[in-house]
Amino acid sequence: MRVLENLKPGKVFYYFEEICQIPHGSGNLDGISSYLAQFARDRGLYHIRDAANNVIIVKEASAGYESVPPIILQGHMDMVAVKKNDCDIDLEKEPLRLKVDGDFIFAEGTSLGGDDGIAVAYILAILDAEDIAHPRIEAVITTDEEVGMEGATAIDLSMLQAKRMLNIDSEEEGILLTSCAGGMRTDCHIPVTREANDRGILVRVSAGGLLGGHSGTEINKEHANAIKLLGITLKKIRKKIPFRLAEICGGEKDNAIPREASAMVCVAKDKRDEFVRELSRIEAEEKNEQKSKEKKLYLKAEETEWNAVPVMDSESTDRVLDFLVLLPNGVMAMSADIEGLVETSLNVGILKTCDSEVVASSAIRSAIETAKHKVNLQLETLAGLFGGYTETHGEYPGWQFDPDSKLRADMVRIYKEMFGKDVQVEALHAGLECGIMISKIPGLDCVSFGPNIYDIHTTEERLSISSTARMWDYLLEILKNC
């Protein structure tokens, strides 16, 4: 029996479970793209699968809706695939282990991919139905949204007819998103020199237990960043106790606030106990500083037998730690126009160590293009001061608010008629593909919405069953009456 078999709406949860059986983390999308193309072939629907694995599927209008303007239904097929340290699932090859707890669906030990699997499930359920009233539907399902919106950047939309689009990539019921920030990814490369580890022992230092979260929707909550926490901690220790870095790493996605980070350090045997005591002292300080935000924060050390690895020399160790201390992170500016909206932010999401360099990857977001590039200039300058350089990729434009949106007006009206209360119309600091779509279809009228999904991009992610049902009904009413 399927885990979601008895949930309503049946076809939506059927297709959501189908999607969860196919590994579809960013960069691993051949399987899900093939599934979508085969879905279209099996139903005789016109479709395109491009070189970037994007899939477009067209379904003509139902009877009586032939003269209604067509509409794009849009979502992305990739998920942020992360798992707990003790989880044995291979997210590149194995399905998610779905569980139901009351009103929530979650995946055991991993992220769920409700962002944006539920959009794909909605779209497939509509394309598969014969009893839903709708205009011509142009379904656009993109790839690698979570790593820079690469699919949306690559896709050719010239064959589409629609001038209005529903982006189903929002995670809060009762809110319509009508503009968003633009963004880019910046990698800072910091050079290091290695030498033989002919003295001392190797100790693994770990920082973790943090809340993490989506860097677009939760950066304003000031959750601790494990990479920054570890870098600052090691810098504090090094001021009192000599050691050298062998490696330092953390995070999994540049747009997810990292929950864990670790470093391998070489310390003299007679300094080991002092090192551990100093780490414990700093842990107590950090727990006190973060006691209202990060209740499970920890810093710990454990000795390892890995003693033959070359380590960074003293100068390189200082260079890396000084860089991490000075590396900006978090909210850079708040909007002066919209109360409570983050205008510009930076999330240090991934840190990795290679043979001759340490690389820090950050996601920059801003509602103002020039502000976005100023933050990138900061990173470029900082890396240069430490003898390094930066690389940028995955840049995408913002989505400007349209005061004359007819689609938004209709959706506001329909929501009030269905639920007896006003829907909120908001801007978003996180990136959405709408700005890219508008650049390809000038004049495109967009609105983004979706059901309640909590703790996206983390192993605590969960999708509300009841909210999914309500937003399904809302979607059908939009197609029928918009």
TITI-364962 format. One record per residue (C-alpha): residue in three letters; residue number from 0; x, y, z. Coordinates in steps of 0.05 Angstrom, whole numbers, plus 5000, padded with zeros to 4 digits. Layout:
TITI-364962
{site "ALA"; NUM; {X; Y; Z}},
...
This chain:
TITI-364962
{site "MET"; 0; {5000; 5000; 5000}},
{site "ARG"; 1; {5024; 5070; 4984}},
{site "VAL"; 2; {5038; 5114; 5044}},
{site "LEU"; 3; {4994; 5171; 5018}},
{site "GLU"; 4; {4941; 5126; 4986}},
{site "ASN"; 5; {4882; 5148; 5029}},
{site "LEU"; 6; {4897; 5223; 5028}},
{site "LYS"; 7; {4854; 5273; 4991}},
{site "PRO"; 8; {4858; 5301; 4937}},
{site "GLY"; 9; {4876; 5231; 4913}},
{site "LYS"; 10; {4911; 5247; 4847}},
{site "VAL"; 11; {4952; 5303; 4878}},
{site "PHE"; 12; {4981; 5258; 4932}},
{site "TYR"; 13; {4988; 5200; 4883}},
{site "TYR"; 14; {5033; 5242; 4839}},
{site "PHE"; 15; {5070; 5271; 4899}},
{site "GLU"; 16; {5087; 5201; 4922}},
{site "GLU"; 17; {5107; 5182; 4851}},
{site "ILE"; 18; {5156; 5241; 4850}},
{site "CYS"; 19; {5184; 5221; 4918}},
{site "GLN"; 20; {5201; 5152; 4890}},
{site "ILE"; 21; {5248; 5184; 4840}},
{site "PRO"; 22; {5313; 5217; 4865}},
{site "HIS"; 23; {5309; 5289; 4843}},
{site "GLY"; 24; {5359; 5331; 4881}},
{site "SER"; 25; {5388; 5389; 4842}},
{site "GLY"; 26; {5436; 5364; 4789}},
{site "ASN"; 27; {5406; 5294; 4790}},
{site "LEU"; 28; {5345; 5304; 4747}},
{site "ASP"; 29; {5349; 5256; 4688}},
{site "GLY"; 30; {5301; 5208; 4722}},
{site "ILE"; 31; {5246; 5257; 4740}},
{site "SER"; 32; {5252; 5293; 4673}},
{site "SER"; 33; {5244; 5226; 4637}},
{site "TYR"; 34; {5184; 5210; 4680}},
{site "LEU"; 35; {5150; 5276; 4661}},
{site "ALA"; 36; {5164; 5267; 4587}},
{site "GLN"; 37; {5136; 5196; 4590}},
{site "PHE"; 38; {5075; 5222; 4627}},
{site "ALA"; 39; {5061; 5269; 4569}},
{site "ARG"; 40; {5072; 5215; 4516}},
{site "ASP"; 41; {5026; 5167; 4551}},
{site "ARG"; 42; {4969; 5218; 4548}},
{site "GLY"; 43; {4983; 5244; 4478}},
{site "LEU"; 44; {5001; 5313; 4503}},
{site "TYR"; 45; {5047; 5359; 4464}},
{site "HIS"; 46; {5112; 5366; 4503}},
{site "ILE"; 47; {5184; 5389; 4497}},
{site "ARG"; 48; {5243; 5363; 4538}},
{site "ASP"; 49; {5304; 5407; 4526}},
{site "ALA"; 50; {5378; 5397; 4536}},
{site "ALA"; 51; {5374; 5425; 4607}},
{site "ASN"; 52; {5320; 5372; 4624}},
{site "ASN"; 53; {5266; 5425; 4629}},
{site "VAL"; 54; {5198; 5398; 4608}},
{site "ILE"; 55; {5140; 5436; 4577}},
{site "ILE"; 56; {5072; 5402; 4570}},
{site "VAL"; 57; {5012; 5432; 4536}},
{site "LYS"; 58; {4939; 5413; 4547}},
{site "GLU"; 59; {4886; 5447; 4505}},
{site "ALA"; 60; {4826; 5482; 4537}},
{site "SER"; 61; {4768; 5442; 4563}},
{site "ALA"; 62; {4700; 5449; 4530}},
{site "GLY"; 63; {4673; 5520; 4537}},
{site "TYR"; 64; {4741; 5550; 4553}},
{site "GLU"; 65; {4770; 5553; 4483}},
{site "SER"; 66; {4765; 5629; 4481}},
{site "VAL"; 67; {4793; 5641; 4551}},
{site "PRO"; 68; {4866; 5666; 4549}},
{site "PRO"; 69; {4916; 5609; 4563}},
{site "ILE"; 70; {4954; 5605; 4628}},
{site "ILE"; 71; {5022; 5578; 4648}},
{site "LEU"; 72; {5027; 5532; 4709}},
{site "GLN"; 73; {5099; 5533; 4732}},
{site "GLY"; 74; {5142; 5499; 4784}},
{site "HIS"; 75; {5211; 5466; 4789}},
{site "MET"; 76; {5226; 5392; 4791}},
{site "ASP"; 77; {5289; 5394; 4835}},
{site "MET"; 78; {5292; 5392; 4911}},
{site "VAL"; 79; {5344; 5410; 4962}},
{site "ALA"; 80; {5365; 5339; 4980}},
{site "VAL"; 81; {5395; 5337; 5050}},
{site "LYS"; 82; {5396; 5283; 5103}},
{site "LYS"; 83; {5414; 5273; 5176}},
{site "ASN"; 84; {5483; 5248; 5193}},
{site "ASP"; 85; {5457; 5180; 5215}},
{site "CYS"; 86; {5410; 5170; 5155}},
{site "ASP"; 87; {5432; 5113; 5109}},
{site "ILE"; 88; {5392; 5135; 5047}},
{site "ASP"; 89; {5431; 5148; 4984}},
{site "LEU"; 90; {5394; 5210; 4959}},
{site "GLU"; 91; {5426; 5202; 4890}},
{site "LYS"; 92; {5395; 5133; 4880}},
{site "GLU"; 93; {5341; 5116; 4931}},
{site "PRO"; 94; {5269; 5140; 4942}},
{site "LEU"; 95; {5247; 5182; 5001}},
{site "ARG"; 96; {5216; 5146; 5060}},
{site "LEU"; 97; {5150; 5182; 5067}},
{site "LYS"; 98; {5114; 5185; 5134}},
{site "VAL"; 99; {5047; 5215; 5156}},
{site "ASP"; 100; {5038; 5246; 5225}},
{site "GLY"; 101; {4970; 5278; 5235}},
{site "ASP"; 102; {4964; 5334; 5185}},
{site "PHE"; 103; {5035; 5329; 5161}},
{site "ILE"; 104; {5076; 5290; 5110}},
{site "PHE"; 105; {5150; 5285; 5122}},
{site "ALA"; 106; {5209; 5242; 5099}},
{site "GLU"; 107; {5246; 5199; 5149}},
{site "GLY"; 108; {5317; 5225; 5158}},
{site "THR"; 109; {5316; 5272; 5098}},
{site "SER"; 110; {5285; 5334; 5069}},
{site "LEU"; 111; {5217; 5323; 5036}},
{site "GLY"; 112; {5221; 5364; 4972}},
{site "GLY"; 113; {5152; 5394; 4981}},
{site "ASP"; 114; {5189; 5453; 4952}},
{site "ASP"; 115; {5173; 5444; 4896}},
{site "GLY"; 116; {5147; 5374; 4888}},
{site "ILE"; 117; {5077; 5395; 4908}},
{site "ALA"; 118; {5075; 5442; 4848}},
{site "VAL"; 119; {5093; 5385; 4801}},
{site "ALA"; 120; {5040; 5341; 4834}},
{site "TYR"; 121; {4987; 5395; 4825}},
{site "ILE"; 122; {5005; 5404; 4752}},
{site "LEU"; 123; {5006; 5330; 4736}},
{site "ALA"; 124; {4939; 5319; 4771}},
{site "ILE"; 125; {4907; 5374; 4727}},
{site "LEU"; 126; {4939; 5348; 4664}},
{site "ASP"; 127; {4914; 5278; 4679}},
{site "ALA"; 128; {4842; 5298; 4695}},
{site "GLU"; 129; {4783; 5299; 4648}},
{site "ASP"; 130; {4733; 5333; 4694}},
{site "ILE"; 131; {4769; 5399; 4710}},
{site "ALA"; 132; {4748; 5463; 4675}},
{site "HIS"; 133; {4808; 5502; 4649}},
{site "PRO"; 134; {4835; 5545; 4592}},
{site "ARG"; 135; {4894; 5522; 4551}},
{site "ILE"; 136; {4948; 5501; 4601}},
{site "GLU"; 137; {5021; 5509; 4586}},
{site "ALA"; 138; {5058; 5472; 4641}},
{site "VAL"; 139; {5130; 5493; 4650}},
{site "ILE"; 140; {5171; 5450; 4698}},
{site "THR"; 141; {5242; 5474; 4705}},
{site "THR"; 142; {5307; 5445; 4731}},
{site "ASP"; 143; {5360; 5465; 4782}},
{site "GLU"; 144; {5320; 5523; 4811}},
{site "GLU"; 145; {5352; 5511; 4879}},
{site "VAL"; 146; {5423; 5521; 4853}},
{site "GLY"; 147; {5415; 5584; 4813}},
{site "MET"; 148; {5352; 5577; 4771}},
{site "GLU"; 149; {5393; 5547; 4716}},
{site "GLY"; 150; {5336; 5512; 4682}},
{site "ALA"; 151; {5294; 5575; 4678}},
{site "THR"; 152; {5354; 5612; 4650}},
{site "ALA"; 153; {5365; 5561; 4596}},
{site "ILE"; 154; {5293; 5547; 4575}},
{site "ASP"; 155; {5263; 5571; 4509}},
{site "LEU"; 156; {5191; 5596; 4519}},
{site "SER"; 157; {5181; 5625; 4449}},
{site "MET"; 158; {5129; 5573; 4431}},
{site "LEU"; 159; {5083; 5591; 4488}},
{site "GLN"; 160; {5019; 5632; 4479}},
{site "ALA"; 161; {5003; 5651; 4550}},
{site "LYS"; 162; {5013; 5720; 4580}},
{site "ARG"; 163; {4996; 5701; 4651}},
{site "MET"; 164; {5028; 5652; 4698}},
{site "LEU"; 165; {5015; 5617; 4764}},
{site "ASN"; 166; {5081; 5602; 4798}},
{site "ILE"; 167; {5066; 5548; 4850}},
{site "ASP"; 168; {5130; 5557; 4891}},
{site "SER"; 169; {5106; 5592; 4954}},
{site "GLU"; 170; {5104; 5559; 5022}},
{site "GLU"; 171; {5052; 5597; 5061}},
{site "GLU"; 172; {4977; 5591; 5050}},
{site "GLY"; 173; {4938; 5656; 5049}},
{site "ILE"; 174; {4995; 5696; 5018}},
{site "LEU"; 175; {5002; 5716; 4945}},
{site "LEU"; 176; {5073; 5735; 4925}},
{site "THR"; 177; {5078; 5789; 4873}},
{site "SER"; 178; {5152; 5808; 4872}},
{site "CYS"; 179; {5218; 5779; 4895}},
{site "ALA"; 180; {5292; 5793; 4901}},
{site "GLY"; 181; {5344; 5777; 4849}},
{site "GLY"; 182; {5405; 5737; 4867}},
{site "MET"; 183; {5472; 5708; 4849}},
{site "ARG"; 184; {5523; 5657; 4876}},
{site "THR"; 185; {5594; 5677; 4893}},
{site "ASP"; 186; {5651; 5629; 4909}},
{site "CYS"; 187; {5711; 5656; 4947}},
{site "HIS"; 188; {5775; 5618; 4935}},
{site "ILE"; 189; {5827; 5626; 4990}},
{site "PRO"; 190; {5896; 5595; 4975}},
{site "VAL"; 191; {5931; 5550; 5026}},
{site "THR"; 192; {5999; 5517; 5031}},
{site "ARG"; 193; {6008; 5448; 5063}},
{site "GLU"; 194; {6064; 5415; 5100}},
{site "ALA"; 195; {6076; 5346; 5131}},
{site "ASN"; 196; {6041; 5330; 5196}},
{site "ASP"; 197; {6103; 5307; 5234}},
{site "ARG"; 198; {6080; 5328; 5302}},
{site "GLY"; 199; {6018; 5332; 5343}},
{site "ILE"; 200; {5951; 5296; 5340}},
{site "LEU"; 201; {5890; 5309; 5297}},
{site "VAL"; 202; {5826; 5330; 5330}},
{site "ARG"; 203; {5758; 5338; 5296}},
{site "VAL"; 204; {5721; 5400; 5319}},
{site "SER"; 205; {5646; 5402; 5304}},
{site "ALA"; 206; {5595; 5457; 5308}},
{site "GLY"; 207; {5522; 5439; 5301}},
{site "GLY"; 208; {5453; 5429; 5330}},
{site "LEU"; 209; {5430; 5492; 5294}},
{site "LEU"; 210; {5362; 5508; 5264}},
{site "GLY"; 211; {5386; 5523; 5194}},
{site "GLY"; 212; {5332; 5540; 5144}},
{site "HIS"; 213; {5320; 5573; 5077}},
{site "SER"; 214; {5366; 5633; 5067}},
{site "GLY"; 215; {5312; 5671; 5030}},
{site "THR"; 216; {5253; 5662; 5076}},
{site "GLU"; 217; {5288; 5655; 5144}},
{site "ILE"; 218; {5350; 5698; 5139}},
{site "ASN"; 219; {5313; 5752; 5179}},
{site "LYS"; 220; {5306; 5704; 5238}},
{site "GLU"; 221; {5381; 5708; 5249}},
{site "HIS"; 222; {5391; 5633; 5258}},
{site "ALA"; 223; {5464; 5618; 5273}},
{site "ASN"; 224; {5508; 5598; 5215}},
{site "ALA"; 225; {5551; 5536; 5231}},
{site "ILE"; 226; {5607; 5558; 5184}},
{site "LYS"; 227; {5613; 5626; 5217}},
{site "LEU"; 228; {5606; 5596; 5286}},
{site "LEU"; 229; {5662; 5546; 5274}},
{site "GLY"; 230; {5709; 5598; 5242}},
{site "ILE"; 231; {5701; 5647; 5299}},
{site "THR"; 232; {5708; 5591; 5351}},
{site "LEU"; 233; {5774; 5566; 5321}},
{site "LYS"; 234; {5800; 5637; 5316}},
{site "LYS"; 235; {5787; 5648; 5390}},
{site "ILE"; 236; {5822; 5584; 5408}},
{site "ARG"; 237; {5882; 5599; 5363}},
{site "LYS"; 238; {5894; 5664; 5400}},
{site "LYS"; 239; {5912; 5621; 5461}},
{site "ILE"; 240; {5932; 5553; 5435}},
{site "PRO"; 241; {5974; 5539; 5372}},
{site "PHE"; 242; {5945; 5490; 5321}},
{site "ARG"; 243; {5942; 5480; 5247}},
{site "LEU"; 244; {5883; 5465; 5202}},
{site "ALA"; 245; {5881; 5402; 5161}},
{site "GLU"; 246; {5811; 5415; 5133}},
{site "ILE"; 247; {5748; 5455; 5147}},
{site "CYS"; 248; {5680; 5445; 5116}},
{site "GLY"; 249; {5606; 5456; 5127}},
{site "GLY"; 250; {5538; 5465; 5095}},
{site "GLU"; 251; {5507; 5430; 5036}},
{site "LYS"; 252; {5472; 5483; 4995}},
{site "ASP"; 253; {5491; 5556; 4986}},
{site "ASN"; 254; {5418; 5578; 4995}},
{site "ALA"; 255; {5408; 5538; 5060}},
{site "ILE"; 256; {5433; 5565; 5126}},
{site "PRO"; 257; {5484; 5513; 5148}},
{site "ARG"; 258; {5466; 5473; 5210}},
{site "GLU"; 259; {5533; 5436; 5217}},
{site "ALA"; 260; {5607; 5448; 5203}},
{site "SER"; 261; {5670; 5413; 5223}},
{site "ALA"; 262; {5746; 5421; 5220}},
{site "MET"; 263; {5805; 5375; 5229}},
{site "VAL"; 264; {5861; 5409; 5268}},
{site "CYS"; 265; {5931; 5388; 5287}},
{site "VAL"; 266; {5948; 5405; 5359}},
{site "ALA"; 267; {6007; 5386; 5404}},
{site "LYS"; 268; {5992; 5326; 5449}},
{site "ASP"; 269; {6008; 5366; 5512}},
{site "LYS"; 270; {5958; 5420; 5490}},
{site "ARG"; 271; {5900; 5373; 5475}},
{site "ASP"; 272; {5866; 5379; 5543}},
{site "GLU"; 273; {5875; 5455; 5543}},
{site "PHE"; 274; {5845; 5457; 5473}},
{site "VAL"; 275; {5784; 5418; 5495}},
{site "ARG"; 276; {5774; 5461; 5557}},
{site "GLU"; 277; {5777; 5525; 5516}},
{site "LEU"; 278; {5727; 5496; 5467}},
{site "SER"; 279; {5680; 5480; 5525}},
{site "ARG"; 280; {5687; 5550; 5551}},
{site "ILE"; 281; {5669; 5580; 5484}},
{site "GLU"; 282; {5611; 5532; 5477}},
{site "ALA"; 283; {5583; 5559; 5543}},
{site "GLU"; 284; {5591; 5630; 5517}},
{site "GLU"; 285; {5556; 5615; 5452}},
{site "LYS"; 286; {5499; 5577; 5486}},
{site "ASN"; 287; {5487; 5637; 5530}},
{site "GLU"; 288; {5491; 5686; 5471}},
{site "GLN"; 289; {5444; 5643; 5429}},
{site "LYS"; 290; {5399; 5616; 5484}},
{site "SER"; 291; {5335; 5647; 5456}},
{site "LYS"; 292; {5350; 5625; 5385}},
{site "GLU"; 293; {5392; 5562; 5383}},
{site "LYS"; 294; {5373; 5518; 5441}},
{site "LYS"; 295; {5410; 5456; 5415}},
{site "LEU"; 296; {5475; 5489; 5395}},
{site "TYR"; 297; {5538; 5448; 5409}},
{site "LEU"; 298; {5613; 5452; 5400}},
{site "LYS"; 299; {5652; 5387; 5410}},
{site "ALA"; 300; {5720; 5356; 5397}},
{site "GLU"; 301; {5741; 5284; 5386}},
{site "GLU"; 302; {5810; 5256; 5373}},
{site "THR"; 303; {5820; 5218; 5308}},
{site "GLU"; 304; {5871; 5167; 5286}},
{site "TRP"; 305; {5880; 5201; 5218}},
{site "ASN"; 306; {5951; 5225; 5230}},
{site "ALA"; 307; {5985; 5222; 5162}},
{site "VAL"; 308; {5947; 5276; 5127}},
{site "PRO"; 309; {5987; 5339; 5106}},
{site "VAL"; 310; {5963; 5400; 5144}},
{site "MET"; 311; {5961; 5474; 5128}},
{site "ASP"; 312; {6021; 5514; 5150}},
{site "SER"; 313; {6013; 5566; 5205}},
{site "GLU"; 314; {6005; 5624; 5156}},
{site "SER"; 315; {5951; 5588; 5116}},
{site "THR"; 316; {5914; 5570; 5180}},
{site "ASP"; 317; {5912; 5643; 5201}},
{site "ARG"; 318; {5892; 5664; 5131}},
{site "VAL"; 319; {5832; 5618; 5129}},
{site "LEU"; 320; {5808; 5634; 5199}},
{site "ASP"; 321; {5817; 5709; 5191}},
{site "PHE"; 322; {5777; 5705; 5126}},
{site "LEU"; 323; {5720; 5667; 5160}},
{site "VAL"; 324; {5717; 5717; 5217}},
{site "LEU"; 325; {5712; 5776; 5168}},
{site "LEU"; 326; {5666; 5742; 5118}},
{site "PRO"; 327; {5599; 5779; 5119}},
{site "ASN"; 328; {5536; 5738; 5131}},
{site "GLY"; 329; {5462; 5750; 5144}},
{site "VAL"; 330; {5418; 5811; 5133}},
{site "MET"; 331; {5456; 5867; 5100}},
{site "ALA"; 332; {5398; 5917; 5092}},
{site "MET"; 333; {5324; 5922; 5106}},
{site "SER"; 334; {5275; 5952; 5057}},
{site "ALA"; 335; {5257; 6025; 5068}},
{site "ASP"; 336; {5193; 6016; 5028}},
{site "ILE"; 337; {5162; 5952; 5056}},
{site "GLU"; 338; {5163; 5944; 5131}},
{site "GLY"; 339; {5196; 5879; 5154}},
{site "LEU"; 340; {5222; 5860; 5085}},
{site "VAL"; 341; {5296; 5842; 5078}},
{site "GLU"; 342; {5324; 5882; 5021}},
{site "THR"; 343; {5394; 5852; 5016}},
{site "SER"; 344; {5426; 5791; 5047}},
{site "LEU"; 345; {5485; 5743; 5043}},
{site "ASN"; 346; {5485; 5671; 5064}},
{site "VAL"; 347; {5551; 5633; 5071}},
{site "GLY"; 348; {5522; 5565; 5054}},
{site "ILE"; 349; {5580; 5518; 5036}},
{site "LEU"; 350; {5652; 5513; 5058}},
{site "LYS"; 351; {5699; 5460; 5030}},
{site "THR"; 352; {5773; 5446; 5032}},
{site "CYS"; 353; {5814; 5425; 4971}},
{site "ASP"; 354; {5888; 5409; 4966}},
{site "SER"; 355; {5910; 5481; 4954}},
{site "GLU"; 356; {5851; 5524; 4973}},
{site "VAL"; 357; {5790; 5533; 5017}},
{site "VAL"; 358; {5726; 5553; 4980}},
{site "ALA"; 359; {5667; 5589; 5012}},
{site "SER"; 360; {5603; 5592; 4970}},
{site "SER"; 361; {5551; 5645; 4986}},
{site "ALA"; 362; {5482; 5664; 4961}},
{site "ILE"; 363; {5472; 5739; 4952}},
{site "ARG"; 364; {5401; 5766; 4947}},
{site "SER"; 365; {5374; 5836; 4937}},
{site "ALA"; 366; {5312; 5871; 4913}},
{site "ILE"; 367; {5359; 5923; 4883}},
{site "GLU"; 368; {5407; 5901; 4828}},
{site "THR"; 369; {5462; 5951; 4846}},
{site "ALA"; 370; {5460; 5930; 4919}},
{site "LYS"; 371; {5469; 5858; 4899}},
{site "HIS"; 372; {5531; 5875; 4860}},
{site "LYS"; 373; {5559; 5917; 4918}},
{site "VAL"; 374; {5556; 5856; 4963}},
{site "ASN"; 375; {5592; 5816; 4910}},
{site "LEU"; 376; {5645; 5871; 4907}},
{site "GLN"; 377; {5655; 5863; 4982}},
{site "LEU"; 378; {5668; 5789; 4974}},
{site "GLU"; 379; {5714; 5801; 4914}},
{site "THR"; 380; {5754; 5853; 4954}},
{site "LEU"; 381; {5757; 5810; 5017}},
{site "ALA"; 382; {5781; 5749; 4978}},
{site "GLY"; 383; {5834; 5791; 4944}},
{site "LEU"; 384; {5861; 5816; 5010}},
{site "PHE"; 385; {5875; 5744; 5029}},
{site "GLY"; 386; {5909; 5728; 4963}},
{site "GLY"; 387; {5848; 5695; 4933}},
{site "TYR"; 388; {5795; 5708; 4881}},
{site "THR"; 389; {5720; 5700; 4869}},
{site "GLU"; 390; {5676; 5667; 4817}},
{site "THR"; 391; {5603; 5685; 4806}},
{site "HIS"; 392; {5549; 5643; 4774}},
{site "GLY"; 393; {5474; 5631; 4775}},
{site "GLU"; 394; {5455; 5705; 4771}},
{site "TYR"; 395; {5381; 5718; 4762}},
{site "PRO"; 396; {5338; 5782; 4759}},
{site "GLY"; 397; {5287; 5805; 4810}},
{site "TRP"; 398; {5213; 5808; 4798}},
{site "GLN"; 399; {5184; 5878; 4802}},
{site "PHE"; 400; {5114; 5891; 4830}},
{site "ASP"; 401; {5061; 5904; 4777}},
{site "PRO"; 402; {5008; 5952; 4805}},
{site "ASP"; 403; {4962; 5935; 4746}},
{site "SER"; 404; {4962; 5859; 4751}},
{site "LYS"; 405; {4894; 5832; 4729}},
{site "LEU"; 406; {4914; 5762; 4751}},
{site "ARG"; 407; {4929; 5786; 4822}},
{site "ALA"; 408; {4862; 5823; 4826}},
{site "ASP"; 409; {4824; 5761; 4804}},
{site "MET"; 410; {4861; 5717; 4853}},
{site "VAL"; 411; {4848; 5765; 4910}},
{site "ARG"; 412; {4773; 5765; 4893}},
{site "ILE"; 413; {4769; 5689; 4886}},
{site "TYR"; 414; {4804; 5678; 4953}},
{site "LYS"; 415; {4756; 5724; 4989}},
{site "GLU"; 416; {4696; 5689; 4957}},
{site "MET"; 417; {4721; 5620; 4976}},
{site "PHE"; 418; {4749; 5631; 5045}},
{site "GLY"; 419; {4712; 5692; 5070}},
{site "LYS"; 420; {4774; 5731; 5087}},
{site "ASP"; 421; {4826; 5773; 5051}},
{site "VAL"; 422; {4889; 5742; 5023}},
{site "GLN"; 423; {4954; 5778; 5039}},
{site "VAL"; 424; {4994; 5806; 4980}},
{site "GLU"; 425; {5068; 5808; 4995}},
{site "ALA"; 426; {5138; 5813; 4967}},
{site "LEU"; 427; {5190; 5759; 4980}},
{site "HIS"; 428; {5264; 5763; 4995}},
{site "ALA"; 429; {5276; 5693; 4968}},
{site "GLY"; 430; {5285; 5684; 4894}},
{site "LEU"; 431; {5231; 5659; 4847}},
{site "GLU"; 432; {5234; 5642; 4774}},
{site "CYS"; 433; {5182; 5695; 4756}},
{site "GLY"; 434; {5234; 5749; 4741}},
{site "ILE"; 435; {5269; 5704; 4691}},
{site "MET"; 436; {5203; 5684; 4659}},
{site "ILE"; 437; {5182; 5756; 4651}},
{site "SER"; 438; {5249; 5771; 4617}},
{site "LYS"; 439; {5232; 5717; 4566}},
{site "ILE"; 440; {5157; 5736; 4559}},
{site "PRO"; 441; {5151; 5812; 4564}},
{site "GLY"; 442; {5086; 5833; 4596}},
{site "LEU"; 443; {5076; 5766; 4631}},
{site "ASP"; 444; {5028; 5773; 4690}},
{site "CYS"; 445; {5052; 5730; 4748}},
{site "VAL"; 446; {5029; 5710; 4817}},
{site "SER"; 447; {5061; 5659; 4863}},
{site "PHE"; 448; {5023; 5618; 4916}},
{site "GLY"; 449; {5023; 5549; 4949}},
{site "PRO"; 450; {5005; 5508; 5010}},
{site "ASN"; 451; {5037; 5509; 5078}},
{site "ILE"; 452; {5106; 5476; 5079}},
{site "TYR"; 453; {5148; 5483; 5141}},
{site "ASP"; 454; {5224; 5481; 5151}},
{site "ILE"; 455; {5239; 5474; 5076}},
{site "HIS"; 456; {5309; 5454; 5056}},
{site "THR"; 457; {5319; 5418; 5122}},
{site "THR"; 458; {5309; 5348; 5149}},
{site "GLU"; 459; {5250; 5374; 5189}},
{site "GLU"; 460; {5211; 5395; 5127}},
{site "ARG"; 461; {5137; 5377; 5128}},
{site "LEU"; 462; {5078; 5390; 5083}},
{site "SER"; 463; {5008; 5405; 5110}},
{site "ILE"; 464; {4956; 5356; 5082}},
{site "SER"; 465; {4896; 5401; 5096}},
{site "SER"; 466; {4930; 5462; 5067}},
{site "THR"; 467; {4949; 5423; 5004}},
{site "ALA"; 468; {4875; 5406; 4996}},
{site "ARG"; 469; {4852; 5478; 5006}},
{site "MET"; 470; {4902; 5506; 4957}},
{site "TRP"; 471; {4883; 5452; 4906}},
{site "ASP"; 472; {4811; 5475; 4910}},
{site "TYR"; 473; {4835; 5547; 4903}},
{site "LEU"; 474; {4877; 5529; 4842}},
{site "LEU"; 475; {4817; 5496; 4808}},
{site "GLU"; 476; {4773; 5556; 4823}},
{site "ILE"; 477; {4826; 5602; 4792}},
{site "LEU"; 478; {4827; 5560; 4729}},
{site "LYS"; 479; {4752; 5560; 4726}},
{site "ASN"; 480; {4737; 5633; 4741}},
{site "CYS"; 481; {4799; 5675; 4729}},
